[in-house]
Amino acid sequence: MSKILNQQSYVENGQFSGGVAVTPVSGSTFNNSTAGNPALGFVAGGLYVGGIGTLVFKTADDSVLTFNNAFGYVPGLVTAVSSSSTATNITALK
């Protein structure tokens, strides 16, 4: 496998190319998304959690998972994060 280099010759991680700050969705079924309460709007390739806590999220197959004491990189195909999560500084990776 070859390395992917950007214009400055830094090795890039081919697994994601950007990120978006997460706005958690209220409601236990994640069906309450509106313009003011959005789901991600894309399928994230994982999440980065900056502040340790409980992370409740919905996956691409509509499963709802709860990770206690989540921190750092959480892999998965994520479509929404619940407002019942206590983890903070969550970024959805593209």
Secondary structure by P-SEA (a helix, b strand, c coil): cbbbbccccccccccccbbbbbbccccccccccccccccccccccbbbbccccbbbbcccccbbbbbccccccccccccbbbcccccccccccc
